[in-house]
Amino acid sequence: MAAIMAAVIYITAVIGVTSAVTYTNHTVGGPPPSGWYFNSSSNISSTNYSSWAASQTFNLGDYLIFNTNTNQTVIQTYNSNTYNNCTSDDSSDNNTLVFNSGATKFGQPLTISVPLTKVGPNYFFSDAEDGVQCQRGMRFDIKVGQGLGLPPSLNQPPPPLYSAPPMAEPPPAFQGSGGGQGESMYNGVEGLTDGIFGVAVIWAGLIVLGLGFVF
């Protein structure tokens, strides 16, 4: 009986752990009015983003939702040096991403969704005002776990590289020099023309001779 109860408890625990792991949307900084903002008056971020991140569990396939505006930027990097320097100027294309919606109007509201697609350390910051926002609290780092793995929508293989079909070889040029098939064709036509001309000359001679006999 004790063994059966232990098995039931174990199965229940496994089911509970499995059902607890799912894809999650994390609103950065917490619910409004926190969001992803920098307070220019106090010269500090609107909330402690590192503390917020420490209270969350992040897995592949989760999204970070940045409720912000064009006064801030959203930079994601896998490079700790880029993160510590608060700038993406010297980063490589394959380890740092800059997110925006294409909006250019100052202070325009934005919602930016960032998928988590790489296990391990992920770093986020705003490099606005030459990195001052990052230096004054607009930054946080997280550790992304495996979870359920990437969903199909984020795990598509890259499209195959396009390769143009081979072009058909052009027909041989019809010319009198250069050899090959073109030359043979030209010589054949030239011989035929000469033969016709010769026959015409012979017939003309015969006609002249005939006229001579008549007269």
C-alpha positions in Angstrom: 0.0 0.0 0.0 2.8 2.3 0.9 4.5 1.6 -2.5 1.3 2.4 -4.4 0.9 5.7 -2.5 4.5 6.6 -3.2 4.0 5.9 -6.9 0.8 8.1 -7.0 2.6 11.0 -5.3 5.5 10.6 -7.7 3.3 10.6 -10.8 1.3 13.6 -9.4 4.5 15.5 -8.9 5.8 14.8 -12.4 2.5 15.9 -13.9 2.5 19.0 -11.9 6.0 19.9 -13.0 5.3 19.2 -16.6 2.1 21.3 -16.6 3.9 24.2 -14.9 6.3 24.6 -17.8 4.7 26.5 -20.6 5.5 29.5 -22.9 5.2 32.8 -21.1 5.0 36.4 -22.1 6.9 38.5 -19.6 6.0 42.2 -19.4 9.3 43.9 -18.7 9.3 45.8 -15.4 5.9 44.5 -14.4 2.4 45.8 -15.3 1.8 49.5 -16.1 2.9 52.1 -15.3 6.3 50.5 -14.9 7.1 49.4 -18.5 10.5 50.1 -20.1 11.0 53.8 -19.3 13.7 56.3 -18.3 12.8 59.2 -16.0 14.7 62.2 -17.3 13.7 64.3 -14.3 15.3 62.0 -11.7 17.9 60.7 -14.3 17.2 57.1 -13.4 15.1 54.2 -14.7 11.5 54.0 -13.8 12.0 50.7 -11.9 14.7 48.3 -10.9 14.8 46.0 -13.9 17.5 43.7 -12.4 15.2 43.0 -9.4 12.2 42.4 -11.7 14.3 39.9 -13.8 15.4 38.1 -10.7 11.8 37.4 -9.9 11.0 35.7 -13.2 11.8 32.3 -14.8 12.7 32.4 -18.5 12.7 29.6 -21.1 13.1 29.1 -24.8 10.0 30.3 -26.7 9.1 32.9 -24.1 8.6 36.5 -25.1 9.7 39.7 -23.4 7.1 42.5 -23.9 8.6 46.0 -23.7 5.9 48.6 -23.2 7.9 51.8 -24.0 8.3 54.7 -26.4 10.9 56.1 -28.8 12.8 57.8 -26.0 14.3 54.5 -25.1 15.9 51.7 -27.2 15.8 47.9 -26.8 19.1 46.1 -27.3 19.5 42.4 -26.8 23.0 40.9 -26.7 24.7 37.6 -25.8 28.0 39.5 -25.3 28.7 40.5 -21.7 31.3 43.1 -22.9 28.7 44.8 -25.0 26.3 44.8 -22.1 28.9 46.2 -19.6 29.9 48.9 -22.0 26.3 50.0 -22.6 26.8 50.3 -26.3 26.2 48.2 -29.4 28.7 50.2 -31.5 31.5 47.6 -31.5 29.3 44.5 -31.4 29.1 41.9 -34.2 25.9 41.3 -36.1 25.5 37.7 -34.8 25.6 38.5 -31.1 23.6 41.8 -30.7 20.1 42.7 -31.9 18.5 46.2 -32.0 14.7 46.2 -31.9 12.5 49.0 -33.1 9.3 49.4 -35.0 10.6 51.9 -37.5 8.9 54.8 -35.6 10.9 58.1 -35.7 8.6 60.5 -33.8 10.1 61.4 -30.4 8.1 60.0 -27.5 5.9 57.8 -29.7 4.5 54.8 -27.8 5.8 51.4 -28.7 5.3 47.8 -27.8 8.2 45.6 -28.7 8.1 41.8 -28.4 11.4 40.0 -28.2 11.5 36.1 -28.4 14.0 34.2 -26.4 15.7 31.8 -28.8 19.0 31.0 -27.2 19.7 29.1 -24.0 22.0 30.7 -21.4 22.8 34.4 -20.6 20.8 37.0 -22.4 21.5 40.7 -21.8 19.1 43.7 -22.4 19.7 47.4 -22.2 18.8 50.8 -23.6 21.7 52.7 -25.2 19.8 55.9 -25.7 21.5 59.2 -24.6 25.0 57.7 -25.5 24.5 54.9 -23.0 23.5 57.1 -20.1 20.2 55.3 -19.7 21.9 51.9 -19.5 24.4 53.3 -17.0 21.5 54.7 -14.9 19.5 51.4 -14.6 18.0 50.7 -18.0 19.5 47.2 -18.1 19.1 43.6 -16.9 20.4 40.2 -17.6 18.6 36.8 -17.5 19.4 33.2 -17.9 17.2 31.3 -20.4 16.5 27.6 -19.7 15.5 24.9 -22.1 11.9 24.6 -21.0 9.8 23.0 -23.8 12.3 24.0 -26.4 11.5 26.4 -29.3 8.0 26.2 -30.7 7.7 25.5 -34.4 7.0 29.2 -35.1 10.5 30.1 -33.8 12.3 26.9 -35.0 11.9 27.1 -38.8 15.0 26.1 -40.8 16.3 28.9 -43.1 15.0 28.8 -46.6 17.2 27.1 -49.1 19.6 29.3 -51.1 18.2 30.1 -54.5 20.3 28.7 -57.4 19.5 29.8 -60.9 19.0 27.0 -63.4 21.9 26.5 -65.8 21.6 28.5 -69.0 21.3 26.6 -72.2 24.4 26.8 -74.4 23.9 29.2 -77.4 24.0 27.6 -80.8 27.3 27.7 -82.7 27.9 31.0 -84.4 27.4 31.1 -88.2 30.7 32.5 -89.3 33.5 31.9 -91.7 36.4 31.7 -89.3 37.1 30.1 -86.0 36.8 26.5 -87.1 34.4 23.9 -85.7 30.8 23.4 -86.8 30.2 27.0 -87.8 33.1 26.8 -90.3 31.8 23.5 -91.7 28.4 25.0 -92.3 29.9 28.0 -94.0 32.1 25.9 -96.2 29.1 23.7 -97.2 27.0 26.7 -98.2 29.9 28.3 -100.0 30.5 25.0 -102.0 26.8 24.9 -102.9 26.8 28.4 -104.1 29.9 27.8 -106.3 28.3 24.7 -107.8 25.1 26.6 -108.7 27.2 29.4 -110.2 29.2 26.9 -112.3 26.1 25.3 -113.7 24.7 28.7 -114.7 27.9 29.6 -116.6 27.8 26.2 -118.5 24.1 26.7 -119.5 24.9 30.3 -120.6 27.8 29.0 -122.8 25.5 26.4 -124.4 22.9 29.0 -125.2 25.5 31.3 -126.8 26.8 28.3 -128.9 23.3 27.5 -129.9 22.6 31.0 -131.1 25.8 30.9 -133.1 24.7 27.8 -134.9 21.3 29.4 -135.6 22.8 32.4 -137.2 
